[in-house]
Amino acid sequence: MKKTCLLILFLSVLACQKKETAETAATTVKDEHTFAKPELAVVKHLDLDVKVDFDTQTLTGKASWDIDNISKGNEIIFDENTLEITKVTLGDEEKETKFELGKEVEFHGKALHVTIEPTTTKVNIYYKTSKDAVALQWLTPAQTADKKKPFLFSQGESIWSRTWIPCQDSPGVRFTYDAKVTVPKDLLAVMSAVNPQKKNDTGVYTFKQDKAIPSYLMAIAVGDLEFQSIDNRTGVYAEPSMLKKSAWEFAELGNMVVAAEKLYGPYRWGRYDVLVLPPSFPYGGMENPNLTFLTPGVIAGDRSLTSLLAHELGHSWSGNLVTNATWDDIWLNEGFTTYVEHRIGEAIFGKKEFEMQNVITRKELVDNVAEYGDTNPDTRLKVSLTGRNPDDGISLIPYVKGYAFLRVIENAVGREKFDVFIKNYFDAHAFQSITTEDFVKYLNENLIKDDKALADKIKLEDWIYKPGIPSNITTVSSADFDAIDKIQKSWRETGLKGLNQKITTTSEKQYFIDHLPTDITSKEMEAIDGEFNFTKGGNFIIKRQWFVQAIRHQYKAANPAIEQFLIGISRTGSVMMLYKELAKTPEGKAWAKEIFEKAKPGYHQTTTLAVGDLLK
């Protein structure tokens, strides 16, 4: 009897081990954009100790990694790009070990091969960043809002964290971290972690991120920063001159968090603060955990652009909590977050605004697919970025096509049922990195459930794996926009006077601008500008859309403002819209090159690379 029990126990243990091995094999995903082999040896926790030097524009210090040597082998591989590795040691006793750099690969840097022992649990890497670190933007006082003190910020997405920390730089590898950062005593350091709210006398700041995150969400900023709270768990960091206006602009931040929690469950990161950066930040926002980095372009003075906050907040569930395992799966981050953003927006700003945003998003989808071509494989949701810079995958397609796909599912099963599904999806995959195929499996098992009629209604394969826009896309409409369509058909006869009283919100103005007649004349553009003052008085979005039309229709009165706009910001997607329009004519391209030369010193490297490629 005892032998039988032992045999049964042995077989049970063996079965469990086989199951665990199978599960590990199933979830180990090949990421083409990392040299690391996390299935053999993987990082688990980072202790970072760095000094920030504005004179040399470098970070110097040590990255100590707690590792799991799964294979019990003699090597662990990290990613690095333009770093100077000075020494590598093992364990708390700091036993020096061999390391070797592999061959350089464009965009990806080099593999850092470190010799370890089967029992190694800690690897300490001593290093220094270079001036070529793509992730780090060093600003002179003149490039900041207050023009008094220097500024540093990082931007790790997609594979740039390896330019400021030696790491396993894949969204499929997650780790916790503690950090000690030494900065000049008159500056404040903040990170994607629990943050200080005021400067101290030492210039030494410590941070803790006890939730496992991927490397692209490692973030740091250092500058003359102050903090103002909005409620008990939200607040704003900004330069002194920007602080009060930023806090006023983001007054709804706490309510947004509450609205998101009602839809998708508890906010799991503790505090949710935002940092308003100088204009050279290359994105609208970056969803760094605990501390969203934001472009100052969102400060419109009338709270008209705060929907961007809903997107970055949404990433606290889709992206940060449940992460794409590779950059081929980026739609899992951005498509879901665009869906969450629209739902938070509906809760905060109402159904009319929700309907208008649906129409605007649909136009972005149609326009982007048309630009790529509807048979272009980059218009699929699951893309292939092998051999390419993964930043190429950060187009509008994963945002707006992903959103449209999720609306199709919502429409097929009903909003109530879909809300429950998404909340459960976030819970089931919390603090995990998953692939598109993991999502498809979960969707089939938990929503479609072998219902062929429902599967046919959703057309999952068409949406995820085929280019273009599938035939079952939902219809979108807005009564407010219908009224603007009528105005567009009649204003040439009835005149423009008084239209600025009928077309008032940012969404309405954007729609009006985007749907101006294709044969509009420069003289008519001047008349519209006289009524609305778009060239000088619009917010960031209005100016951007208006300038596209001004370039397209040769409204040269806007040229000085266009040049000022392109020099004054580094938001990659937005400046690219204008540069692309300029590049359509020889005269425009020549002017674009002149502007680019003036603007380049203030641009982030990712923006410089994108514009430089366009204007070759």
N, C-alpha and C positions, 0 to 999 in steps of 0.2 A: 504493500500500500504506500509506504514511504517512498520507494523507488518510483512508483507510478506518479505520485505527486511531484517528486523532483523532476521527472521527465516532462510532465505537463508544464511545470514552472519554467524549465529550460526552453521548451518549445515556444512558450508564450513570450519569453524574453527575446528569443531569436526572431519571432514574428514581429515584435515591436521594433527591434533594431532594423529589420528589413524594411518595415513601414517607414521608419524615420529616414533611412537611407534613400528610399524611393521618393519621399516627400522633399528631401534636400535636393535630390537630383532634379525633381520637377520644378523647383523654385530657383535653381541656379541658372541664371540667364546670361548668355554671352553678350557683353557690352563691347561693341567695336571701338568705343572711344576711351577705353582705359587700358593701360598696360597691366594693371593688377590682375591677379588670379585669386579672387576672394574665396573660391571654393577650396583652395589649398591653405591659405593663411589670410586672415581677415582682421581689420582693425575694429575695436569695440569702444574705446574711449580715448580722448585726446586731452593731455595736459599741455597747454600752450603758454610759453613764456617769451614775450617779444618786447623789444624796445623800438619805438617809432622815432626816426630821425628825419626831420624835415630838411636839414641842411644837405644830407646826401640822398634824400628821398628813398630811404631803404627801411625795411624791418629786419632786425637781427635778433636771433634767439634760438629757441629749442622747441621742437615738437616731440613730446613723449607720448608714444602710442601704446596703450594696452592692446594686446593682440590675442587672437585665438589661432594657434598653429594647428589647424584641423588635420592636416596631412602628416603632422609630426616630421615635416621635412626640414631642409637646411636653408630655406630661402623665403623671404617675403618681398613682394614687389609693390612699390609705390609709384605714383605719377609725380613728375616734376616738370616745370617748364620755365626756363631762364633763371632758376635758382642757383645759388652757389652753395653746394653742400660741403661743409668743412670737416665734419666728423660724425660718425655714427657709433653709438654704444648700446650695450644690451643690459637690461635689468636696472634695479636701483643701485647696484654696485658699479654701474657705468663701465662695464667691460668693453673695451674698444673692439670693433669688428670690421670686417671688410665690406666695402660697398662698391658698386660699379654702375656706371651710367650706360644705357643702351644707345642705339642709333637714334638720331633726331628724326621725328616725323612731323610734317607740316601740321600746324594747329595743335598737335598733341604733345609736343615736347619730347621728353625722354623717359624711358623706364628707369627707375632707381631700384637696382637689385641689391638687397641687403642680406648678408650671410647671418643666419640665426642657428640656434640649436633646437632639437626636438622639444625641449622643455621651456624655450623662451616665451615669456609672457609680456615683455616690455621692450620696445625699441625707441631709443632717443636719437633724434636727428638734429644736429646743429647746422644752422643754415643762415643765409642772408638773401634777401630779395634783390632784384636788379631794377634799373630804371625802365626796363622793357616789360615789367610785369603788367600784363593786360588787365588784370583784376584791380589794380591799384591806380587810383586817379589822385595825383598830388596837385593841389591848387595853391597858387600864390595868393596873398591877401587881395590883390586886385581882382582875382577871379571869384571872390566870394560876395555875398550880399552886403556885408558890412565893410568890406575892403580894409580890414584891420589886421587880421591874423590868418595864417595858412590853414588849409583844410585837407583832410584825407578821407576818401571813402573807397570801399571795395564793391565790386560787382562780380560775383562768382559764376553765375549762370552763363553758359552751360558747362564748359570745361575749363574755366579760368581760375578756379580756386587753387589749382596746382601751381599757379604763378606766384602765390604768396604763402602757401603751406604745402610741404610735401605730404601727400595724402593719397588714398585710394579714391580717385576722383570719378566716381560713378554714382548716379542717383539710386542705384540698387544697393549701395553700401551705406549703412546708417550707423551713427555713433553718437555718444554723449560727449560733452566737453566741459572743461574748466579752463579759464584763461587768466593770465596776469599780464597786463599791458602797461608799459611805462611810456608816458608822453610828457611833453613840456608842461610845466606846472600851471601855465595860464590857459590850458586847454582841457577839454573833457573827452574821454573815450567812451564809446557805446558799442555794443555788439548785438548779435542775434541771440540774446540771452536775457537773464535778469539783469537790469541795468541800474547804475547809480542815477540819482536825479539832480545832483549838483556837484560842482568841482570840489576836490579836496586840496590839502596843502602840499601833498607829496607828488602828485602826478602819476601815482601808481593806482591802477584800478583792477579789481578782480571780478570775474564773471562766472556764472554757472548755467549750463544748459543741460538739465537732467532728462530731457526728452531726446530720443535718438533721431538725429536728422541726417540727411545726405550732405555731402561736402559742398554742393553748390549753394546751400543755405548758410554756410559760414559767412559772416559779414562783420565788418568793422568800420567805424567812422570816428574821426578825431577832429575837433574844431572848437571854436568859441561858441559853445552850445549852452542853451538854457532850457529848462523844462517847465511846462505848465500843465496841470492836470485838468481833465475834462470831467471825469467822475472817478469812482473809487478804483477802477481798473484800466482806465484809458487816459492818455495824455499825449502831449506834443513836445518834441525836441526841435529847436530851430535856433538860428543865429538871433541875437537880441532884437534886431530891427524887424525880424519876421515873426517873432513869437506870438504877440498878441493877435495879429491878423490871422495867423495860422490857427490858433486856438478858437477864434471866432468862426473861421471857415469850417472847422471840423466839429462844431457843436453837436452834431447828430451821431458822432462816433459811438458813444455808449449805447444809444438806441439801436444802431446797426448791429452791434454785437448781440444784443437781446433778441432782435428780429431773427438773426441767423440761428441762434440757439433754439428758438421756438420751432424752426424748420428742421434743423439737422442735429440737435443734441448739444450737450455742453461744450463750451469753448474750453479746450484742454491745456492751454499754454500759460495760464496765469494772467499776466498783464497783456494788454494789446495797446501798444503805443505806436506813434508814427514819427518819423524824422524827415523834416523838410530839408532837402539838399540844395546846394548851389545848382545853377542852370546846366552844368556840364554832365549831369546825370543822364545816362543814355536811354532810360525807359520812363514810362509814365509812373510806374511804381515797381518795387521789387519786394516780394512777400517774405522777407527775412523773418524768421520766427520771433515773436515778442515785439519786434520793431520793424514795421514796414518802412522802407525807404521810398520817398516820394519826390517827384519833380516839383519845383516851385510853380510850374505852369498851371497846377491845379488850384492855386490861390487866385481866384477870379474876383474876390471882393463881394460876391453875391451868392456864394454857396452853389453856384450853378454847375460846377464840375466835380462835386464830391461823390458822384456815382463811381468814380475811379476807386475810391476808398472801399466801396462795396465789393469790387473785384479783388482787391488785395486782401481784404478781410476774408472773403470766400476761400482763399487759398489756405486759410487755417484749417479747413476741412479737406479740400481737394487740392493736393499738391504737397502741403506740409505734413498733414496727417496720413493721407493716402497718396503715394508718390509714384510717378511713372518710373519703371525700373530701368528703362533706357530712353535715350532721346528720340528713338523711333516711335515711342509711345506718348509723346508730349501732349497729344490731345486729351489724355486722361487727366492731366493737370489743367490745361487751359480750356478745353471744351466744358468740363464739369464746372470749372470756376466761373465761366461766362454764364452758365445756367444758374449757378448759385447767386451770382451778382444780380442777374435780372430778377430773381425771386426776392432777394433782399430789397432791391430797388422798388419792386412793386409794394412790398410791405411798408416802406418808408415814404415813398413819393407818390404812390397811388397807381390805379389801373391805367389811367390815361397815359402817364409817362411810360409805364410798362409796355403798352401797345406801340407807342412811338419808338421806343428803343428796339422793339422787335422788328419794325420796318427798317430802321437804320441798319441794324445788324444784318438783315436779309440783303440789303443793297451791298454791304461790304462783302458778303459771301458771293453774290452774283458777279460783282466787279472783280474780285480777286480770282475767281475761277476763270473768268474771261481773260484776265491778264496772263494767267499761267497757260490757259488752253484746257478745255474740259477732258482731254485725254492724257494730260500731264500727270505722271505718277505722284508728283508732289501735292496733288489735290486729293489724294487719299487721306483718310484719318491715320491709318497705320502706314508710316512712310519708311523709306530706307535711306539712311544717311551715311551708309558705309563709305569710307574714303573721303568724306566731306566734313567741313566744319559744321558741327551740330547746330551752331547758331543759324544755319540755313533753314532749319526746321521751325525756327521761331518766326513764322509768318502769321498772317491773320487766319489762314485756313483752319488750323487746329482749334482756334477760338470759335469762329463763327460756324464752321461746318459741324464741329463737335456739339455746339449749342443746338443747331438745327436738328441733329440726330437725336439728342435727348428730348427735344420737344416732340419729335415723332413718337418716341416711346411713351412719353407722358400722354399724348393724344390717344394712343392705342389702348392704354390700360386705365386711363383716368388719373387726374392729379393726385387724388387722395392715396390711391394705391402706389403711385410712383414715389410720392413723398416718403412713404413707409419704406419702400425699397431702397431709396438713396440713403436714408438714415441708417438702415441696417447694413448697407454696403460700406459706409464709413466706419461703422462700429466693427464690422467683421474684418476690416483690413487696416485698422488703426495702427499707426506707426510702422507700416509695412510699405515696401516698394513692389509694385505689381506690373505685369505686362498687359497689353491689350487682350491677349488670350486668356489671362486670368479673369479679366472683366467679362469676356464673352462667356466663359464657363459659369461664372457666378450669375450672370443674367439668365442664361439658359436654365440653370438649376433652380433659381429663386423667383423668376418672373415668367418666363416663357413656358417652362415646364412641359415640353413636348406638345404644346398647343400649336398645331400646324397653321391654323387660321391666323393666330396672333403673330407667329413667326413671319408669315407671308405679308402681314400688315406692316411689320417693322422693317423688313428687308435688311437685316443686319449686315449681311455680306456686302450688299451694294454700298452701304454707308461707310463701312470700315475699310474694305479691301479694294474698292474700285474707285477710279477717279471721277471727277465731275459731281453733279448734283442729282441724286436719285429722284425718281418720278413721284415718290410718295411724300415729298417735303410738305410740311403743313403750310396753309395759307396764313398770311399776316395782313393786318389792316389797322388803320387808325382813323377815326372820324376827324380828328384834328388835322391830320395830314390831307384827308380828302378835301377839307375846306381850303387848305393851301393850294392843292391842285387846281381848284376852281379859280383862285386868285391868279395862279400862273397863266391860266388861259385868258384872263381878262385885263391884266394890269396894263398891257400895252394900249388898250382902248380907254380904260377908265382912269389911268394915271396911278402914280405911286403914293400920292399924298395920303397920309394917315395909316399906311400899312404897318409902320413900326408900332402902332397901337394894337394891331390885330395879330401880328407875328412877334411874340414877346419872349418865349422861353428859348433856352439854348437849343433844345431838340427841334423846335419849330424853325428857328433861324437856320440851323444846319440843313434841314430838309429843304427849305426854300432855296438856299444857296446851291445845294447839290442838284436841284431840279430846275435850274434856270434854263431857258431855251438854248439849244445847241447853236443857234444862229444869232445869239445875243451880240450886240455891237459894243464897242468900247464906250460910245456915248451913253448907251443904256446902262452900262456898268457904272458909269460916273453918276447917273441919276439915282440908281439904287444906293450907291455909296452916300449920296447926299441925304437920302431918306434914313438910312440905318447907321451910317458912320462905321461900316464894317472894317475899313482899313485901319482906323486909329482906335476905335472904341470897343471892338469885339474882345471876348475872352480868347483863351488859347485855341480852343477848338474852332470857334467862329473864324478867327483870323486864318488858321490853317486852311480851312475849306474855302474861304473867300480867296485866298492867295492862289490856290489851285486854279480857280476860275479866272482870276486876273491874269495869270501866266497864259492860260489856254486861249483867252480872248484878247490878248495884247492890250490889257488895261494898264498902261505904263505909269499912270499916276500913282499906282501902288508899289512901283519898283523900289523906292527907298525903304518903305516899310517891310517889303519882302526880304531885302538884304539884311535889314536890322533883325528881323525874325530869325533868319537862318544863322546869323552870327551869334545871336543871343541865347540859343538853346542847343542842346546836344541830344535831344530825344530822337533816337535813330529812326524809328518808323515814321515820325512826323516830318523830319527834314528830308527823308528819302522820298516822301510823297511829292514834295516841291522840286527836288533835284530831278526826279524822274520826268516831271512835266517839263522842266526847263530843257532837259536833254533831248526832247523830241524835235527840236529845231537847231540848226547849226549856230544861229545867233544866241539862242537860249543856252546851249551847252557851253559856249565861250564865256558867257556871263556867269554861268554856274561855276566854272573853273576859277574865275576871279574871286567870287564870293567864298568858295571853298578854301582858297589860300588864306584869306583873311580870317575865316572861321576856325580853321584847323587847330590853332593853339588852344582854343577853349573846348574842343570836342573830346569826348571819351574815345579811347582807341577803337572800340567796337564800331562807333559811328564813323570814325576816320576810315577804317577798313571798308565799310559798306559803301560809303560815298566815293572813296577812291576807286573801287572796283567799277562802280557805275560810270564814272567820268573818264575812264581810260581812253 
